[in-house]
Amino acid sequence: MNSRKMLLLQIYLYLICLVDVVAFLVVVGNGLWGVVQMAARV
């Protein structure tokens, strides 16, 4: 592979990782919010 293709592949993989991290943070945030809501009902 030439260096340009390698750079584009790395950028693509970093973008996928960024999307995964953001999705994980949203899921964790929603989970914590659900726990807080359940605790508030008690």
N, C-alpha and C positions, 0 to 999 in steps of 0.2 A: 504494500500500500504506500502511496506517496503521502507526504506530510499533510497535504490539504485534506485528503480523505480522512486521515487519522484525526485531524483537528475537528472536522465536522462530526465524526463519530463520537469523539469525546464530548463535544458540546451537546449533542443529542442525548447521550447517556446522563450528563449532568442535569439536563432539563427534566428527564424522566425521574431522576433521584429527587429533584426539587419538588416535583408534583407529588411524589410519594410522601415526602416529609410533610408537605402542607396537608395532604389528605389524612395522614396519621395524626397531626396536631388537631385537625377538626374533629376526628373521631374521639380522641382523648378528651378534648374540650367538651364535647357533647356528653360523654360518659361521666365526666366530673360534674357537669351541670345536672345530670339526672340523679347522681348520688346526693347532691346538695338539695334538690327538690324533694327526694324521698326523706332525707333527714329533717327537712323543714316540716313535713306533714306529721311527724311523730309527736 
